[in-house]
Amino acid sequence: MDEVDRKILNIVQTDSRQSSTQIAQAVGVSVSTANERVRKLTASGHIKAWQAVLAPEKVGANLCAFLLLDMDYTGEAAACAALVALDEVQELHHISGAHSYMMKVRVAETQALQTLINTKIKPLAGVLRTESMLVLKTEKESELAGVVAHEIAHATQRHMSRFYADAKKNTIPMVLGMLGAVLASQYSDSRDAPIAVAAMTSALQQQSMINFTRANEYESDRV
């Protein structure tokens, strides 16, 4: 997956109604190339589904809640299978910490949530305890997969690589010259100055090689 693929993924996951022509123009490729890229991204599983995102308040699912579940190991698999089959359940995550699972649900109101817990969740043999947290206000809710974050990290690696390369090529010689002049002026015995300058030069050259190695590591880590 290259830069063009990442741009396409950002576009279609933000608005899947974008036409092939619009996608092609946005990423700077031909329409046929854009079509082929989208087809391959779908076939490879990078694009899981094409679907509409509904407004919960418009379809009678005004209340969002998160449930923390403690599970009995012997009934865990059956309980999970039953939970993911419930229409009210949007997400079910196996988590670390004091609880076994975290579940996101949407229902009409608090009475509907209580009914869901008492009639469909607690009766499951694998469910030991539940803890409910009601969402009072949603600041952000997104299905985006974070391709933009990957782009930022990718750009940062390129920037650091160039920084270390420039430091090796330009900064080190300049610093060596400046330090040589300063050290030479600090020694009354002119015979000591070259020794001090040579020692400082060796240390800076070693640091330069470390920076160059880091630059190469950043380059090799790029996706």
Backbone as numpy.savetxt, mean C-alpha at the origin, in Angstrom:
# Nx Ny Nz CAx CAy CAz Cx Cy Cz
4.11 -6.27 -14.45 3.25 -5.07 -14.45 4.14 -3.83 -14.45
3.92 -2.93 -15.41 4.74 -1.73 -15.52 3.94 -0.48 -15.15
4.55 0.69 -15.44 3.92 1.96 -15.06 2.56 2.15 -15.75
2.48 1.76 -17.02 1.23 1.92 -17.76 0.12 1.07 -17.13
0.45 -0.18 -16.77 -0.54 -1.05 -16.12 -1.03 -0.43 -14.82
-0.13 0.12 -14.03 -0.53 0.72 -12.76 -1.45 1.92 -12.98
-1.15 2.71 -13.98 -2.02 3.85 -14.28 -3.41 3.38 -14.70
-3.45 2.33 -15.51 -4.74 1.79 -15.94 -5.53 1.28 -14.74
-4.87 0.57 -13.83 -5.56 0.05 -12.65 -6.11 1.19 -11.80
-5.34 2.26 -11.65 -5.83 3.41 -10.88 -7.08 4.01 -11.53
-7.09 4.05 -12.84 -8.22 4.64 -13.56 -9.47 3.79 -13.41
-9.35 2.48 -13.71 -10.55 1.64 -13.74 -11.11 1.36 -12.35
-10.24 1.35 -11.32 -10.79 1.11 -10.00 -11.42 2.37 -9.41
-11.06 3.52 -9.94 -11.71 4.77 -9.52 -13.02 4.98 -10.26
-13.03 4.67 -11.56 -14.24 4.81 -12.36 -14.19 3.78 -13.49
-14.87 2.68 -13.32 -14.82 1.60 -14.31 -15.63 1.91 -15.56
-16.32 3.04 -15.57 -17.10 3.42 -16.75 -16.25 4.12 -17.81
-14.99 4.36 -17.49 -14.10 5.00 -18.47 -14.02 4.15 -19.74
-14.15 4.79 -20.88 -14.07 4.08 -22.15 -12.61 3.75 -22.49
-12.43 2.86 -23.44 -11.08 2.51 -23.88 -10.35 3.73 -24.43
-11.09 4.59 -25.11 -10.47 5.81 -25.66 -9.98 6.72 -24.54
-10.80 6.87 -23.51 -10.41 7.72 -22.38 -9.21 7.15 -21.64
-9.20 5.84 -21.45 -8.07 5.20 -20.78 -6.81 5.37 -21.61
-6.92 5.14 -22.91 -5.76 5.26 -23.79 -5.18 6.66 -23.75
-6.04 7.67 -23.80 -5.58 9.06 -23.75 -4.92 9.38 -22.42
-5.46 8.84 -21.34 -4.93 9.14 -20.00 -3.54 8.56 -19.78
-3.27 7.39 -20.36 -1.98 6.72 -20.12 -1.02 6.86 -21.29
-1.48 7.47 -22.38 -0.58 7.74 -23.50 -0.28 6.55 -24.40
-1.29 5.69 -24.64 -1.11 4.56 -25.55 -2.27 4.54 -26.54
-2.19 3.67 -27.53 -3.27 3.55 -28.49 -4.47 2.84 -27.85
-5.63 2.98 -28.49 -6.85 2.36 -27.97 -6.71 0.84 -27.96
-6.14 0.28 -29.03 -5.96 -1.18 -29.08 -5.03 -1.67 -27.99
-3.98 -0.89 -27.71 -3.05 -1.27 -26.64 -3.75 -1.20 -25.28
-4.56 -0.17 -25.07 -5.30 -0.05 -23.81 -6.24 -1.22 -23.63
-6.95 -1.59 -24.70 -7.86 -2.74 -24.64 -7.12 -4.02 -24.27
-5.98 -4.23 -24.89 -5.21 -5.44 -24.64 -4.66 -5.45 -23.21
-4.23 -4.30 -22.74 -3.73 -4.20 -21.36 -4.82 -4.54 -20.36
-6.01 -3.99 -20.57 -7.14 -4.27 -19.66 -7.49 -5.74 -19.71
-7.51 -6.33 -20.90 -7.83 -7.75 -21.04 -6.83 -8.61 -20.26
-5.53 -8.30 -20.38 -4.51 -9.08 -19.69 -4.58 -8.89 -18.17
-4.86 -7.67 -17.74 -4.98 -7.41 -16.30 -6.17 -8.15 -15.70
-7.22 -8.29 -16.49 -8.38 -9.05 -16.02 -8.08 -10.54 -16.01
-7.45 -11.04 -17.07 -7.13 -12.47 -17.16 -6.14 -12.90 -16.08
-5.24 -12.00 -15.70 -4.21 -12.34 -14.70 -4.73 -12.21 -13.27
-5.95 -11.68 -13.10 -6.52 -11.56 -11.76 -6.23 -10.25 -11.08
-5.51 -9.33 -11.74 -5.29 -8.01 -11.13 -6.61 -7.26 -11.00
-7.49 -7.43 -11.98 -8.85 -6.88 -11.89 -9.77 -8.05 -11.54
-10.33 -8.03 -10.35 -11.14 -9.15 -9.87 -12.56 -9.13 -10.40
-13.15 -7.94 -10.51 -14.56 -7.87 -10.92 -14.88 -6.46 -11.40
-15.93 -6.38 -12.22 -16.47 -5.10 -12.66 -17.86 -4.98 -12.04
-18.04 -4.00 -11.16 -19.30 -3.92 -10.43 -19.62 -2.48 -10.05
-20.88 -2.26 -9.71 -21.33 -0.94 -9.27 -21.22 -0.85 -7.75
-20.84 0.32 -7.24 -20.79 0.57 -5.79 -22.05 1.36 -5.43
-22.89 0.76 -4.59 -24.17 1.37 -4.25 -24.04 2.33 -3.07
-24.93 3.30 -2.99 -25.02 4.19 -1.84 -25.86 3.50 -0.77
-25.28 3.10 0.37 -26.01 2.33 1.38 -27.31 2.98 1.83
-27.29 4.30 2.01 -28.48 4.99 2.51 -29.63 4.95 1.50
-29.31 4.71 0.24 -30.34 4.65 -0.79 -31.00 3.28 -0.89
-30.37 2.26 -0.31 -30.90 0.90 -0.43 -31.26 0.30 0.93
-31.49 1.17 1.92 -31.94 0.71 3.23 -30.89 0.05 4.08
-29.62 0.44 3.91 -28.54 -0.11 4.75 -27.81 1.04 5.43
-28.55 1.80 6.22 -28.02 3.03 6.81 -26.98 2.80 7.90
-27.09 1.69 8.61 -26.22 1.46 9.76 -25.05 0.55 9.40
-23.85 1.04 9.64 -22.63 0.24 9.46 -22.08 -0.10 10.84
-21.67 -1.34 11.03 -21.13 -1.78 12.32 -20.00 -2.77 12.09
-19.09 -2.80 13.06 -18.00 -3.78 13.06 -18.20 -4.69 14.26
-18.07 -5.97 14.03 -18.23 -6.97 15.10 -16.91 -7.70 15.30
-16.48 -7.78 16.55 -15.33 -8.59 16.91 -15.84 -9.94 17.41
-15.31 -11.00 16.84 -15.79 -12.35 17.15 -14.69 -13.19 17.76
-15.05 -13.93 18.82 -14.18 -14.96 19.37 -14.72 -16.31 18.91
-13.82 -17.14 18.37 -14.25 -18.40 17.76 -13.68 -19.61 18.51
-14.46 -20.67 18.50 -14.00 -21.97 18.96 -13.37 -22.67 17.76
-12.15 -23.14 17.94 -11.41 -23.71 16.80 -12.17 -24.85 16.13
-12.84 -25.66 16.91 -13.51 -26.84 16.33 -14.67 -26.47 15.41
-15.29 -25.31 15.63 -16.41 -24.91 14.78 -16.12 -23.70 13.93
-14.86 -23.31 13.87 -14.48 -22.08 13.19 -14.78 -22.11 11.70
-14.39 -23.16 11.01 -14.56 -23.23 9.56 -16.03 -23.17 9.17
-16.87 -23.92 9.89 -18.30 -23.93 9.58 -18.93 -22.57 9.87
-18.50 -21.93 10.95 -19.04 -20.62 11.30 -18.66 -19.58 10.24
-17.42 -19.60 9.79 -16.98 -18.66 8.76 -17.77 -18.85 7.47
-17.99 -20.09 7.09 -18.76 -20.37 5.88 -20.17 -19.83 5.99
-20.78 -19.95 7.17 -22.13 -19.44 7.38 -22.15 -17.92 7.38
-21.12 -17.29 7.95 -21.08 -15.84 8.04 -20.90 -15.19 6.67
-20.01 -15.72 5.86 -19.76 -15.10 4.56 -20.96 -15.25 3.63
-21.86 -16.17 3.95 -23.06 -16.37 3.13 -24.17 -15.37 3.47
-24.02 -14.63 4.56 -25.05 -13.67 4.97 -24.97 -12.41 4.12
-26.12 -11.95 3.65 -26.17 -10.75 2.81 -25.70 -9.51 3.57
-25.95 -9.48 4.87 -25.60 -8.29 5.66 -24.08 -8.14 5.88
-23.36 -9.23 5.70 -21.91 -9.21 5.96 -21.17 -8.73 4.72
-20.44 -7.63 4.87 -19.64 -7.09 3.77 -18.21 -7.58 3.80
-17.66 -7.74 5.00 -16.26 -8.17 5.12 -16.12 -9.07 6.33
-15.20 -10.03 6.24 -14.85 -10.89 7.37 -13.36 -11.12 7.32
-12.67 -10.70 8.38 -11.21 -10.76 8.41 -10.72 -11.56 9.62
-9.81 -12.49 9.40 -9.13 -13.19 10.49 -8.02 -12.27 10.98
-8.02 -11.90 12.25 -7.12 -10.86 12.74 -6.23 -11.38 13.87
-5.18 -10.63 14.15 -4.33 -10.90 15.31 -4.90 -10.17 16.52
-4.37 -10.47 17.69 -4.83 -9.77 18.90 -5.76 -10.60 19.75
-6.58 -9.91 20.53 -7.41 -10.57 21.54 -8.60 -11.31 20.94
-8.99 -10.95 19.72 -10.17 -11.57 19.10 -9.77 -12.37 17.87
-10.68 -13.21 17.42 -10.38 -14.09 16.29 -10.67 -13.43 14.95
-11.81 -12.77 14.84 -12.25 -12.21 13.57 -12.84 -10.82 13.76
-12.75 -10.02 12.70 -13.45 -8.73 12.65 -14.36 -8.76 11.43
-15.61 -8.38 11.63 -16.61 -8.45 10.58 -17.29 -7.10 10.39
-17.47 -6.72 9.14 -18.17 -5.47 8.81 -19.55 -5.84 8.28
-20.56 -5.22 8.86 -21.94 -5.49 8.43 -22.67 -4.19 8.16
-23.70 -4.29 7.31 -24.58 -3.14 7.05 -26.03 -3.61 7.17
-26.79 -2.87 7.95 -28.22 -3.17 8.16 -28.99 -1.85 8.18
-30.29 -1.96 8.35 -31.13 -0.76 8.30 -30.97 0.11 9.55
-31.01 -0.51 10.73 -30.92 0.25 11.98 -30.52 -0.69 13.12
-30.47 -0.17 14.35 -29.94 -0.93 15.48 -30.76 -2.19 15.77
-32.07 -2.11 15.62 -32.91 -3.28 15.87 -32.58 -4.40 14.89
-32.31 -4.02 13.65 -31.94 -5.02 12.65 -30.59 -5.64 12.99
-29.68 -4.84 13.55 -28.38 -5.38 13.96 -28.54 -6.37 15.10
-29.36 -6.02 16.08 -29.60 -6.93 17.20 -30.23 -8.24 16.72
-31.15 -8.15 15.81 -31.78 -9.36 15.26 -30.76 -10.21 14.52
-29.89 -9.56 13.75 -28.85 -10.29 13.03 -27.94 -11.05 13.99
-27.52 -10.37 15.05 -26.60 -11.00 16.01 -27.28 -12.15 16.75
-28.50 -11.91 17.20 -29.19 -12.91 18.03 -29.70 -14.12 17.25
-30.05 -13.92 15.99 -30.68 -15.03 15.24 -29.76 -15.70 14.23
-28.71 -14.99 13.77 -27.88 -15.55 12.71 -26.40 -15.72 13.08
-25.95 -14.99 14.09 -24.52 -15.04 14.42 -24.27 -15.83 15.71
-24.87 -15.43 16.80 -24.64 -16.12 18.07 -25.06 -17.59 18.07
-26.09 -17.98 17.34 -26.46 -19.40 17.33 -25.43 -20.32 16.66
-24.48 -19.76 15.92 -23.47 -20.60 15.28 -22.59 -21.26 16.33
-22.37 -22.57 16.19 -21.64 -23.33 17.21 -20.22 -22.82 17.43
-19.59 -22.31 16.38 -18.21 -21.86 16.51 -18.04 -20.49 17.12
-19.10 -19.72 17.25 -19.01 -18.35 17.78 -19.15 -18.38 19.30
-18.12 -17.95 20.01 -18.13 -17.95 21.47 -18.64 -16.63 22.03
-18.12 -15.51 21.51 -18.49 -14.18 22.00 -18.49 -13.19 20.84
-19.27 -12.13 21.00 -19.28 -11.04 20.01 -19.17 -9.70 20.73
-18.57 -8.75 20.05 -18.49 -7.37 20.55 -18.81 -6.45 19.38
-19.77 -5.56 19.57 -20.25 -4.71 18.48 -19.76 -3.27 18.62
-19.41 -2.66 17.50 -19.01 -1.26 17.46 -19.80 -0.59 16.34
-20.61 0.40 16.69 -21.41 1.10 15.69 -20.62 2.26 15.09
-20.72 2.43 13.79 -20.06 3.54 13.10 -20.94 4.77 13.22
-20.39 5.82 13.82 -21.15 7.07 13.98 -21.03 7.97 12.75
-19.83 7.98 12.16 -19.60 8.79 10.97 -18.47 8.18 10.18
-18.63 8.12 8.87 -17.59 7.56 8.00 -16.84 8.68 7.30
-15.55 8.79 7.60 -14.72 9.82 6.97 -14.20 9.34 5.61
-13.93 8.05 5.51 -13.47 7.49 4.24 -13.84 6.02 4.19
-14.34 5.59 3.04 -14.64 4.19 2.81 -14.33 3.91 1.35
-13.38 3.04 1.10 -12.92 2.86 -0.27 -12.57 1.41 -0.53
-12.75 1.00 -1.79 -12.34 -0.32 -2.25 -11.02 -0.25 -3.01
-10.39 0.92 -3.07 -9.17 1.09 -3.85 -8.05 0.26 -3.27
-7.24 -0.32 -4.17 -6.24 -1.30 -3.75 -4.89 -0.71 -3.40
-4.74 0.60 -3.44 -3.48 1.19 -3.02 -2.40 1.19 -4.07
-2.77 1.20 -5.35 -1.76 1.25 -6.41 -1.03 2.58 -6.37
-1.74 3.64 -5.97 -1.11 4.96 -5.87 0.02 4.95 -4.85
-0.21 4.29 -3.71 0.84 4.20 -2.69 2.06 3.50 -3.25
1.86 2.47 -4.07 2.97 1.77 -4.69 3.73 2.73 -5.61
2.98 3.58 -6.34 3.61 4.54 -7.23 4.50 5.50 -6.46
4.03 5.96 -5.29 4.81 6.88 -4.47 6.11 6.22 -4.01
6.00 4.98 -3.53 7.19 4.25 -3.08 8.15 4.04 -4.24
7.61 3.73 -5.42 8.42 3.50 -6.60 9.19 4.76 -6.98
8.50 5.90 -6.95 9.13 7.17 -7.29 10.19 7.55 -6.26
9.94 7.24 -4.98 10.91 7.53 -3.93 12.19 6.74 -4.13
12.07 5.48 -4.52 13.25 4.67 -4.78 14.07 5.25 -5.92
13.40 5.69 -6.98 14.12 6.28 -8.10 14.83 7.56 -7.67
14.16 8.37 -6.86 14.75 9.62 -6.38 15.99 9.34 -5.54
15.90 8.38 -4.60 17.03 8.07 -3.74 18.20 7.51 -4.55
17.90 6.72 -5.56 18.94 6.16 -6.40 19.71 7.28 -7.10
18.97 8.23 -7.66 19.63 9.36 -8.32 20.42 10.21 -7.32
19.87 10.35 -6.11 20.55 11.15 -5.08 21.92 10.56 -4.75
21.96 9.25 -4.50 23.23 8.62 -4.16 24.22 8.66 -5.32
23.70 8.48 -6.54 24.58 8.52 -7.70 25.18 9.92 -7.87
24.33 10.96 -7.70 24.82 12.33 -7.82 25.82 12.66 -6.71
25.56 12.15 -5.51 26.48 12.40 -4.40 27.85 11.82 -4.69
27.87 10.64 -5.27 29.15 9.99 -5.58 29.89 10.76 -6.67
29.13 11.25 -7.66 29.76 11.87 -8.82 30.19 13.31 -8.56
29.36 14.07 -7.82 29.58 15.51 -7.71 29.99 15.97 -6.32
29.29 15.49 -5.29 29.47 16.04 -3.95 30.81 15.63 -3.33
31.17 14.36 -3.45 32.39 13.87 -2.79 33.64 14.62 -3.24
33.89 14.80 -4.56 35.09 15.55 -4.95 35.11 16.97 -4.40
33.95 17.63 -4.38 33.89 19.00 -3.86 34.24 19.04 -2.37
33.66 18.09 -1.60 33.93 18.04 -0.17 35.39 17.73 0.11
35.98 16.85 -0.69 37.40 16.52 -0.52 38.27 17.76 -0.68
37.97 18.56 -1.69 38.76 19.77 -1.91 38.62 20.75 -0.76
37.41 20.93 -0.27 37.18 21.86 0.83 37.88 21.40 2.10
37.77 20.10 2.42 38.41 19.59 3.63 39.92 19.65 3.52
40.44 19.41 2.34 41.89 19.50 2.16 42.41 20.88 2.49
41.70 21.89 2.03 42.12 23.26 2.29 42.02 23.59 3.78
40.93 23.15 4.42 40.75 23.43 5.86 41.81 22.74 6.68
42.06 21.45 6.42 43.02 20.71 7.19 44.43 21.27 7.02
44.73 21.65 5.80 46.07 22.18 5.54 46.32 23.46 6.34
45.27 24.26 6.50 45.42 25.52 7.24 45.52 25.32 8.74
45.13 24.12 9.25 45.10 23.87 10.69 46.41 23.30 11.22
47.31 22.90 10.35 48.56 22.28 10.80 49.72 23.23 10.60
50.42 23.50 11.71 51.58 24.38 11.62 52.73 23.69 10.91
52.82 22.37 11.13 53.85 21.59 10.46 53.28 21.09 9.15
53.76 21.62 8.03 53.20 21.28 6.72 53.35 19.81 6.40
54.27 19.11 7.10 54.44 17.68 6.83 53.25 16.86 7.34
52.50 17.38 8.35 51.36 16.65 8.91 50.10 16.80 8.06
49.99 17.90 7.31 48.77 18.16 6.55 48.47 17.08 5.52
49.43 16.67 4.70 49.11 15.63 3.70 48.63 14.33 4.33
49.17 13.98 5.52 48.75 12.75 6.19 47.29 12.85 6.61
46.90 13.99 7.19 45.52 14.19 7.62 44.57 14.21 6.42
44.98 14.89 5.37 44.14 14.95 4.16 43.95 13.57 3.57
45.02 12.77 3.54 44.93 11.42 2.98 43.97 10.55 3.79
44.04 10.68 5.14 43.15 9.89 6.00 41.70 10.27 5.78
41.42 11.58 5.69 40.05 12.03 5.46 39.56 11.61 4.09
40.45 11.68 3.10 40.09 11.28 1.74 39.69 9.81 1.70
40.47 8.97 2.38 40.17 7.53 2.41 38.81 7.27 3.05
38.52 7.96 4.15 37.24 7.77 4.84 36.07 8.19 3.96
36.21 9.32 3.27 35.13 9.78 2.41 34.94 8.88 1.20
36.04 8.34 0.68 35.92 7.42 -0.45 35.20 6.15 -0.05
35.47 5.67 1.17 34.77 4.48 1.66 33.27 4.76 1.80
32.92 5.95 2.34 31.51 6.30 2.47 30.86 6.44 1.09
31.63 6.94 0.15 31.12 7.07 -1.21 30.76 5.71 -1.79
31.61 4.70 -1.55 31.32 3.37 -2.04 30.09 2.78 -1.37
29.89 3.08 -0.06 28.68 2.62 0.64 27.45 3.24 -0.01
27.51 4.55 -0.29 26.37 5.22 -0.94 26.09 4.63 -2.31
27.17 4.33 -3.05 26.99 3.76 -4.39 26.34 2.39 -4.31
26.73 1.59 -3.29 26.12 0.28 -3.10 24.65 0.41 -2.76
24.31 1.38 -1.91 22.92 1.61 -1.57 22.11 2.00 -2.80
22.71 2.81 -3.66 22.01 3.21 -4.88 21.71 1.99 -5.74
22.68 1.09 -5.85 22.45 -0.12 -6.63 21.37 -0.99 -6.01
21.34 -1.03 -4.65 20.30 -1.83 -3.98 18.93 -1.24 -4.25
18.83 0.10 -4.23 17.54 0.71 -4.54 17.10 0.38 -5.96
18.06 0.39 -6.89 17.72 0.07 -8.27 17.23 -1.37 -8.40
17.90 -2.30 -7.70 17.53 -3.72 -7.82 16.21 -4.03 -7.16
15.79 -3.17 -6.18 14.52 -3.41 -5.49 13.31 -2.89 -6.26
13.54 -2.13 -7.32 12.41 -1.57 -8.05 11.62 -2.69 -8.74
10.31 -2.54 -8.75 9.44 -3.56 -9.37 9.34 -3.30 -10.86
